């Protein structure tokens, strides 16, 4: 199974942005800048700040195990601040050159400072994540729109039919098996 991260972005879905975060370490601990107004590709009039939320997910769990999340307008800006996740993105946009492309990103502590990056998910790109660490993972999101249930969609994994690089159908069970 092929995983993407800050060092490997081969085959990246069109309009997805992977932005390295600056990790500042000293004898007091760690400070990481998570979103700045001068990061023009990630913030500004076309990508405003609207809200922040975090989720804590227990080990071995996929959020909506059998469903993809998708938004018509909202862009998500994900950061993993504790634990380790695999975030799956599937390009369901027929007008894009990367239509039907599946990207799997590893994010979090296991990769050290290289696991500290912001992942921007464009509208109409299906997405989901699962915890692959032995401890709960904390994911932070800076979405570009306030929560709106009319913008939030769910599509069954089986309906999308995303294919892994070995030719088999994508499932969270297969992803989790890679980390046992």
Secondary structure, 3 states (H helix, E strand, C coil): CCCECCCCCCCCCCCCEEEECCEEEECCEEEECCCCCCCCCCCECCECCCCCEEEEECCCCECCCCEEEEECCCCEEEEEEECEEEEEEEECCCCCCCCCCEEEEEEEHHHHHHHCEEEEECCCEEEEEEECCCCCEEEEECCCCCCCCCCEEEEEHHHHCCECCCCCECCHHHHHHCCC
